[in-house]
Amino acid sequence: MKFIVSITTLLVAASLADAQVVVIDPTAIAHNQANHVVDLAKYVEMVNNQIRQINTMTQELQQVTAYVKAFGDPSSLVNIVGANQLIGSLQQTGVGQTLTQLQRSANGLQALQYNGNGLYQSLGQAFTTPSGTQVPRLEDLYRKYGAIQDDSRNFQSVTTDVLARRKTLRDEIAATTQKLQASTTDAETQKLHGVLTGYNAELGTMDPEIDHAAAQVITQDAENRADRERQEQARREERQAQMEESLQQYGEVFRLETTPPSFPENR
């Protein structure tokens, strides 16, 4: 009986001993450790790449910051001194009229009344003959003189307008130049240079407006002179025709006798 119990005890002990044994696989452990080392190396490389990228981005940001500080941000310079004034000046068309407009608006009555700010004596709308008859003046005959008077007034208006605009432009050029001297960035300097270039170009186009207005006066005066010569030529032609006609009529009235006169015979 004791023998059976002993064997049973040994069998139970053996089964318990088999249940507590841990099986260790050295190959698997080594493989896992190798994979871990590879993963760790990849992670280190990834971190190093990120660090290099961060350093590169930091350097680029520093370069951009230094560029913006030195040259400025063009998009931030919205209100440049003189730009709006230049645009306003470019949009002005001046006060001058064309020669055709002045000729069409010429008025004979105004020409008769013109006194050149008191320099000349105005003419009446009628004149008196030696016999005391009041004869009205033909206003249409004075329209050409009214045209050149209008041209003269147009020249004076254009000159006054141009001189005022020139003064404004010169003041704007001075203000923009002062702003240019105080410029701290290249972007601002370039934009101010552009404004100054526009001002100088606009200033150069103003004087020809005066020249054009003066040329209109000269042109109208030349046309008036040509018309006066044309009228004189027409009168000469008319007088020549009248003289020839008068001579012809005179010849018919006082026709010369071409046959010899007959005398009575002496007896």
C-alpha positions in Angstrom: 0.0 0.0 0.0 2.8 2.4 0.9 4.5 1.5 -2.4 1.4 2.5 -4.4 1.2 5.8 -2.6 4.8 6.5 -3.2 4.5 5.9 -7.0 1.4 8.0 -7.1 3.2 10.8 -5.3 6.1 10.6 -7.7 3.8 10.7 -10.7 2.0 13.8 -9.4 5.3 15.5 -8.6 6.6 14.7 -12.1 3.6 16.2 -13.8 3.9 19.3 -11.7 7.5 19.6 -12.5 6.7 19.4 -16.3 4.1 22.2 -16.0 6.7 24.7 -14.5 9.5 24.3 -17.1 9.9 27.5 -19.4 11.0 26.8 -23.0 13.6 29.4 -24.2 14.3 29.8 -28.0 17.7 31.6 -28.4 17.2 32.1 -32.2 14.0 34.0 -31.8 15.5 36.2 -29.1 18.4 37.0 -31.4 16.1 37.8 -34.3 13.9 40.1 -32.2 17.0 41.9 -30.9 18.3 42.4 -34.4 15.0 43.8 -35.6 14.9 46.1 -32.6 18.4 47.4 -33.4 17.3 48.0 -37.1 14.2 49.8 -36.0 16.2 51.9 -33.5 18.7 52.9 -36.3 15.8 53.9 -38.6 14.3 56.0 -35.9 17.6 57.7 -35.2 18.0 58.4 -38.9 14.5 59.8 -39.2 15.1 62.1 -36.2 18.4 63.2 -37.8 16.6 64.0 -41.0 14.0 66.0 -39.2 16.7 67.9 -37.4 18.4 68.7 -40.7 15.1 69.8 -42.2 14.4 72.0 -39.2 17.9 73.6 -39.4 17.4 74.2 -43.2 14.0 75.8 -42.7 15.4 77.9 -39.9 18.2 79.2 -42.1 15.8 79.9 -44.9 13.5 81.8 -42.6 16.5 83.8 -41.3 17.5 84.6 -44.9 13.9 85.7 -45.8 13.7 87.8 -42.6 17.1 89.4 -43.5 15.9 90.0 -47.1 12.7 91.6 -46.0 14.5 93.7 -43.5 17.0 94.9 -46.1 14.8 95.2 -49.2 11.3 95.5 -47.7 8.1 93.8 -48.6 6.7 95.4 -51.8 3.2 94.2 -51.1 3.1 96.1 -47.8 3.9 99.4 -49.5 0.4 100.3 -50.5 0.4 104.1 -50.1 3.4 105.5 -51.8 3.9 109.3 -51.5 2.8 111.0 -54.7 1.3 108.0 -56.5 -2.3 109.1 -56.1 -1.4 112.7 -57.1 0.3 111.4 -60.2 -2.7 109.3 -61.2 -4.9 112.4 -60.7 -2.6 114.5 -62.8 -2.6 111.9 -65.6 -6.4 111.9 -65.6 -6.6 115.6 -66.3 -7.2 116.5 -69.9 -6.4 120.2 -69.7 -8.6 123.1 -70.7 -7.5 123.6 -74.3 -10.0 123.4 -77.2 -9.2 122.3 -80.7 -9.0 124.7 -83.6 -12.2 123.2 -85.1 -14.1 123.8 -81.9 -12.9 127.4 -81.7 -13.8 128.1 -85.3 -17.3 126.7 -85.0 -18.0 128.7 -81.8 -16.7 132.0 -83.3 -19.2 134.8 -82.9 -19.2 137.9 -85.0 -21.1 140.0 -82.3 -18.5 139.2 -79.7 -15.8 140.1 -82.2 -17.4 143.5 -82.6 -17.6 144.0 -78.8 -14.1 142.7 -78.1 -11.8 145.3 -76.4 -8.8 143.2 -75.2 -9.3 144.0 -71.6 -9.5 147.7 -72.4 -6.6 147.7 -74.9 -8.7 148.1 -77.9 -11.8 150.0 -78.8 -14.9 148.0 -79.4 -17.0 148.5 -82.5 -20.7 149.2 -82.5 -23.2 146.9 -84.2 -24.0 149.7 -86.6 -22.3 152.7 -88.1 -23.6 156.1 -89.4 -23.1 157.3 -93.0 -22.3 160.9 -93.8 -26.0 161.4 -94.6 -26.9 160.2 -91.1 -28.2 156.7 -92.1 -27.7 153.9 -89.5 -26.3 150.9 -91.3 -26.1 147.6 -89.3 -22.8 145.7 -89.5 -22.8 142.3 -91.0 -21.8 140.1 -88.1 -20.8 137.1 -90.2 -18.0 139.2 -91.8 -16.4 139.5 -88.3 -16.6 135.8 -87.3 -13.0 135.2 -88.5 -11.8 137.9 -86.2 -13.8 136.4 -83.4 -12.1 133.1 -84.1 -8.6 134.5 -83.6 -9.8 136.3 -80.5 -11.1 133.0 -79.2 -7.8 131.4 -80.0 -6.0 134.0 -78.0 -8.3 133.5 -75.0 -7.7 129.7 -75.4 -4.0 130.3 -75.3 -4.2 132.3 -72.2 -6.4 129.7 -70.5 -4.1 126.9 -71.4 -1.1 128.8 -70.2 -2.7 129.6 -66.8 -3.8 126.0 -66.4 -0.4 124.5 -67.4 1.5 126.8 -65.1 -0.7 125.9 -62.1 -0.4 122.2 -62.9 3.4 122.5 -63.3 3.7 124.1 -59.9 1.7 121.3 -58.3 3.8 118.7 -60.0 7.0 120.4 -59.0 5.8 120.4 -55.3 5.0 116.7 -55.6 8.4 116.0 -57.1 10.1 117.8 -54.2 8.0 115.9 -51.6 8.7 112.5 -53.3 12.4 113.3 -53.5 12.5 114.0 -49.8 10.7 110.7 -49.1 13.2 109.0 -51.4 16.1 110.3 -49.3 14.5 108.9 -46.2 13.7 105.5 -47.8 15.0 102.6 -45.7 14.2 99.6 -48.0 15.0 98.8 -51.6 11.3 98.1 -52.3 10.2 101.6 -51.2 13.1 103.1 -53.1 12.1 101.4 -56.4 8.5 102.4 -56.1 9.4 106.0 -55.3 11.7 106.0 -58.3 8.8 104.9 -60.4 6.6 107.8 -59.1 9.4 110.3 -59.9 9.7 108.9 -63.4 6.0 109.4 -63.9 6.1 112.9 -62.6 8.9 113.9 -64.9 7.2 112.4 -67.9 4.0 114.2 -67.1 5.9 117.5 -66.6 7.4 117.0 -70.0 4.0 116.7 -71.7 2.7 120.0 -70.3 4.8 122.6 -72.2 3.7 121.2 -75.6 0.1 122.0 -74.6 1.1 125.7 -74.5 3.0 125.3 -77.8 -0.1 123.7 -79.3 -2.4 126.5 -78.2 0.1 129.1 -79.6 0.2 127.2 -82.9 -3.6 127.5 -83.1 -3.4 131.3 -82.8 -0.8 131.4 -85.6 -2.8 129.0 -87.7 -5.9 131.1 -87.4 -4.0 134.3 -88.1 -2.6 132.7 -91.2 -6.0 131.6 -92.4 -7.3 135.1 -91.8 -4.5 136.6 -93.8 -5.1 134.1 -96.6 -8.8 134.9 -96.6 -8.0 138.6 -96.8 -5.8 138.0 -99.8 -8.5 135.8 -101.3 -11.1 138.5 -100.9 -8.7 141.1 -102.4 -8.0 138.8 -105.4 -11.8 138.3 -105.9 -12.3 142.1 -105.8 -9.5 142.6 -108.3 -11.0 140.1 -110.6 -14.4 141.7 -110.3 -12.9 145.2 -111.0 -11.1 143.8 -114.1 -14.3 142.3 -115.4 -16.2 145.5 -114.7 -13.5 147.6 -116.4 -13.5 145.4 -119.5 -17.3 145.5 -119.7 -17.3 149.3 -119.3 -14.7 149.7 -122.1 -16.8 147.4 -124.3 -19.9 149.4 -123.6 -18.0 152.7 -124.1 -16.8 151.4 -127.5 -20.2 150.5 -128.6 -21.6 153.9 -127.7 -18.7 155.9 -129.3 -18.0 153.7 -132.2 -15.4 155.3 -134.6 -16.5 156.0 -138.2 -14.1 154.1 -140.5 -15.5 155.3 -143.8 -13.8 158.5 -145.2 -16.0 161.5 -145.2 -17.3 162.9 -148.6 -16.7 166.5 -149.5 -18.8 168.5 -152.1 -17.1 169.2 -155.5 -15.9 172.7 -156.2 -17.5 174.1 -159.2 
